[in-house]
Amino acid sequence: MLNRTEAPPIKDAIDFNFELKPFEKFTLDNGVEVYAVDAGAEAVLQVEWIFAAGNTFEENNLVASTTNYLLKNGTATKTAFEVNDYFEYYGAFLNRSAQHEKAGLSLHCLTRYAGDLMPVVAELIKTSVFPEPELQLYQQNNKQRLEVNLKKSEFVAGRLIDEYLFGIDHPYGKYSSAADYDALTRQQLVSFYQQYYQDSHFTIFIAGKLPAGIGELLNKHFGQFPVQSNSNKVTHPIKPSPERKYRITNDSEGVQGSIRLGRSFPNRHHPDYIRASVLNNIFGGFFGSRLMANIREDKGYTYGIHSYIQSHLQESAWMVSTEAGREVCEATISEVYKEMTLLRSKPVSEDELLLVKNYILGSVLGDLDGPFHIMGKWKNILLNNLPLNHFEYSIDEIKAVTATDLQELANRYLVPGDFYELVVI
């Protein structure tokens, strides 16, 4: 019998064994691959259709994101209002998203309504018409939103640091302008849609309480599309800026500056990537990080400062991001560099390393809570072309990394002279 007067023993997350529930894979008649995780206590579904249709493949700026957004705004038989009303009637949510390489649709719904909703998603993929009035409304709304955002230092800083790292012509570094929105035409969208949605191979990810006959249902609505082989592969040259320090005045009366520091970093396939993620957490990746302890708690320069690895397929970036008072921006940057120097010159203590390992692995435990999170892990592995044992490998790497490993990584990557500096007031 439990003695409830005594606290249960505490077990470190580092001592847990981690398992990622496997997926089931099947292929539709037209070669479309489906990855499925059947799990969860509630009768709900998440279905994602992923296309190689990001801005890497567009010839004109904003065409990829605009095409993706307007997929839901009218088909051969339904207006934008009728499409949205249909999904709302069933209590479902259909989202669109477009990144650099990939774009797609994501459906959340009750399991019992899957048969009612799949035909309409198929209709969006095959018969979207991109009405001219919907495009004009999209242009108007986004130009207004852009005008407002360009007055914000953090928005401008986020755009510019990517440009400096990758180049304005690279998909990772280019950004929108009012002129880009004005230049969009319906024909551009239709052409992109025909090439990268209607006639292109795609992948389906489905998770939750799967209904009986889900394979037959998906094959009926998506397995008969005459899709082409997935040959959409484009690589753009990275052209970083030759200058590394920038001070931009966006608002002459601004009292706060947005600080961005960034350097190039390898993608997920590099052997340093996982262990560097541990170093990043110590540096600035969570609330108990060194940057937070120094610059927020000790100096009081900011409400929050974070470092993170901005992951892309071609090349990643290691970033530091914060907002600080105008008069302390330069002091903030100096303190960031001091923390880099400490990590390069002195090994992390065993207590701090154990704390961060437990934090990271505890977060992984949270990320395994439910079928949607599990599928998110698999989707990340599959879309990044990582080995199927990558999850187990990453756990082993986190558990095994030492203070010496982290000091070596700090000397390799946390070198102030390698970072681009940007302050936008």
N, C-alpha and C positions, 0 to 999 in steps of 0.2 A: 504494500500500500504506500502511496506517495506521502512523504512528509512535507506538508505544505508550509511548514515553518522554515524550510531551507530552500534557498534559491537553487534552481537547476544549474548544472555545470555549463559554463560558456565554452562553445566550440568555435574556434577560428574558422572563417570561411576558407582559408587556405587548406584546411584539413578535409574539406568536403570532396567527394567524388562527383564530377560533373558529367552529365550525359545529355546529349541533344537528341530528342526524339527523332527517329528517322522519317523521311518523307516516302510517300509512294509516288512512283512515276509511271505515267502511261502516255501514249502517243495517239493523237487523233488521226483520222484517215488522211488528212493532208500533210502530216508530218509535224504539226504543232505539238510541242511538248507541254505536258501538264504535270506540275509538282503539287502534291496534296498532303496535308497533315490533318488527319481525322482525330480530333481531340476536343476537350472542353466540356464544361458542365451545362452550358446554355446552348439552346438551338439557334445559333447565329453563325453567319458566314462572312468571310472576307475573301473576295475574289479580285485578282489583279491581272490585267492584260498589259504586258510590257513589250514595247516596240523599240527598235533601234531608230529613234526619230527625235533625238535631241538636237541642240543647236550646232553640234559638230557637223551636221549634214546639210544645214541651210546655206543657201547662196546669198540671201539677203537677211539682214539682222531682224530678229523678232518673228520670223516666219514660223519657226518650229514651235515656240511657246504660244503664239496666236492660234495656229492650227489646232494644237492640243486643247486650248481653252474653248474654242468654238465648236469642238466635236459635239458638245451637248446643246448647241443652240440652233437646232433645226435639222430635220432629215427629209427624205423624199415624201414622207407621209405625216410628219408631225412638226409643229412649230416649237420654238424654244419653250414657250409656256406649257405646251402639252407634254413635252419631254419631262420637264421639271415636275409638273403636276402628277405625272404617272408615277415617278419614283416616290414622291411625297405620299401618295395614296397608300403605298405599301410600306410606309415607314422606313424606306431605304435611303441610303445616302450614296451618291455617285460623285466621286471626285476625279479631277484631272491633274496631272503633274507632268512637267517637262524639265529634265535636267540637261546636262551637257551631252551625254551619249544616249541616254534612254528617256522614253516618255511613255505615258500609259494612262489607263483608267483603273480606278479602284472602287469596288462596290462593297458596301456593308449592308447586310439585310438579314431578316429572319430566314432560317433554313427553309421553312415551308413555302416561302415565296420565290425560291430560286427559279422554279419553272416559269413563273410569270415575268420575271425580270430579265432573264437571259436573252429572250428574243429582242428586247429593246436595246440592250447593249450591243448585240450583233447588228442591229439596224444602224446604230451610231457609227460603228466601225465601217460598215459597208455603204451606207447611203447618206452620210452627212452632206449638206448642200451649202453651208457657209453663206447664209443670206447677207446681202449687202447691208441692210439696215443694222443687223447684228454686228457686223464688222465696224460700221461707223460708230455705233454706241460704244463698242470696245475701245476704239481709238480715242474717242472723246473722254471716256472715264479714265483711261490710263494716262493720258496726257495731263489731266487735272491732278491725278494722284502723283505723277512724277513731279509736277510743278511744286506741290506741297513738300514732297520728300527731299527735293533738292535744296530746301532751306534748312535741312537737318544735317548737322555735321557728321553724325554717325552714318547716315545713308551715303553721303559723299565719300567718306573715308572707306567704307566697304567696297565701293566701286573702284576707287583709285588704287588701293593696295593690290587688287587682283590685276589691274592693268600693268602696274609696275613689275609684278612677278612673272606674268605670262605674255604680256604684249596685248595691245588693243585689238589686234586682228585675230587673236586666239580665242576659241570658244570659252575658255576659262577667264579671259580678261576683258572681253568686250561687254558693253552695257548699252542701255537704251537711251534714246533722245527723242524729243518731240518730232524731229524730222524723220526719224526711223518709223514712228507710228504713222505719220502722214504718208510715208512712201508705201505702206502696205497696200496690196491689192487683193481682191478676191481670187484672181487667177493664180497668184503666187500660192495662196493657201490651198486651192484645189489641186494644183500640180504637186505640191509637197504631200498632201493627203493621199493622192493616188499612188505616189511612188513609195511612201514610207508607212502607210497604213493599209490601204486597200490591197496592194500587191506585194506586201512585205511579210516575211515570216515574223511570228511573235511567239511569246511564251506566256503561259497561264500559271499563276500561283493561287491555290485555293486552300483555305484553312478554316477550321471550326467543326461544328457538327455536320458532317457531310450527309446529304440526303441519299436515300437508296437510288441507285442508277445514275449517279452524278456523271460517270464516264459517258453514258449514252446521251445524257442531256447536253453536255458540253460538245460532244461529237455532232449532235443534231444541229446545233446553232453555230459552231465555230470550226467543225471539222470538214466542212464542205467548201470553205473559202479556197479559191485557186491562188494560194500564196506562193511566192518565189522563195528560193533558198536565201538564207540570211547572209548576204554578202556586203552589207553596209559597213565598210571599214574605211575610215578616213583618219589620217594623222596630220595634225597641223604643227608647223614649227613653232617652238616657244622662243619668243624674242623679249627677254627681260630688259627693263630699262637700264641704261648704263649708269645713271645716277642712283644713289641709295638713300639720300636724305631729302625729305620734302616737308615744307611748312606752307600750308594753304590757308588763306583767310577767306572763308565762305560767308561770314557775317562779322563785319567790323566791330559790331557791338556785342558779339557773343561772349559769354562769361565762362563757357566750358569748351574744352578741346577734346576731340575724339582722336585717340592714339591707336595706331595700328603698326605693329612690327611683324615682319614676315620674311621667311626664307624658303627656298625650294627644298623639297624633301621627297625621297623615293615613294613609290606607290606601295600597295599592300603586299606585293610579291617580294619585296626586298627583305633580306634576313634581319635587318635592324628594326623593322616596322613595329613588331609587337613589343619588344623590349623598350623601344623608344616611347611607346604609349605609357609604360610604367613611369619612365622618367618625366614625361609630360605631366602626369598627375601630381607627382611630387612638386614639379615646378609651378604649375598654375592650373591644373586640370580639375580641382574640386575645391570645396569651400575651405578645407583645411590646408590648402597648398601654401608654399612659401611666398608666392606673390601676394596672396590674400593676407597672410600673416604680417607681411612687411608693409605693403602699400595701402591696404585698407585698415588693418587693426592697429599697426604701430604708427604709421605716418598720417593716416586719415586723409589721403589724397583722393580717394575714390570710394564709391559704394561697392564696387566689385571689379575685379580684374581676372581675366581668364586666358589660359593658353590652350590651344587645341591643334590637332593635326587635321587639316582640311584635305580630305581624301578624294582623289580623282583616279580615273583609270590610267591616264597617261603619266601624270606626275602630280605629286601632292605638294602641300605647303605646311610649314610649321608657323603658327600665328600666335600673336599676343594681342589682346583687344581690351580696351578700357576707355572710359570717359573720366576726365579729371578737370579740376579748376584750371582756368586759363593760365594763372600765374604759377602753377606747379606742374605743368606738362613736362618741361625739360627735366625737372627733378624726378618725376615718375619714371621717365625713360632711364635715367641714371640708376635708379633703384632696381629696375628690371635687369639691367646689365650687371649690377652687383650680385644679384641672385644667380645669374648665369656663371659668374666668376666663382662663386662659392661651390656650385655644383661641379665645376671643372677641377677645383683645387682640393676639395675635401670629400671623402666618401660619405655617402648617406649613412646615418646610424641604422643599426639593425632594428631598433624600435620603430623608427619612421618608415623603414622599408616594409616591415610587417604590417603596420597600419595601412599603408597604401595598397599593399597586396590584398588585404582583407576588404578594403573599400572597393577595389576593382572587382574582385570575385563575388563580393556581396551584391554588387550591381548586376553582375552576370546572372546570379540567382534570380534577381527580380526580372531580368529580361527573359527568363525561361518560364514565366508565369503566364500560361495560356497559349492557345494555338496560334494566335496572331503574332505574338512575340517570337515563338519558335519558328514560324515561317519567315519572319523578318531576318532571323539569323541565317536560314538556308538561302533566302533570296540574295543576301549580301554575298554569300560564298559563291553561289552559282553565277550571278551577274558579273562578279569580278574574276571569274574563271580561276577560282582558287581550288586547291585539292579538297576532296570531300572530307578528309580528316582534319581540315583546317581548324575547326572548333576545338577538338581535343589537343591539337598541336599548340594553339594559342594559350590554352589553359596551362599546359606543361611549361611553356615559355615564361608565362607570368610567375608561376610558382618557382621556377629555377633561377630567375634573374638575380644577380648579386649586386652588392654595392660597387664592386669593382667594375662590373659590366656597365653600370649606370654612369660611373665616372668616365669611362672610356667613351660612351655615347655622348656625354656632355661635352667632352673635348672635341668630338667630331662635329656636333651639330649646334651646340649652344655657344657659338662664337659671335660676339656683337658685330664684328665687321662683316659678317655674312648676312646680316639682317637688313632689310629695307625699313626705313623709318618714315613714318607719316604722322603729322599732326594737322588736323583740320579744325580751325576755330569757327 
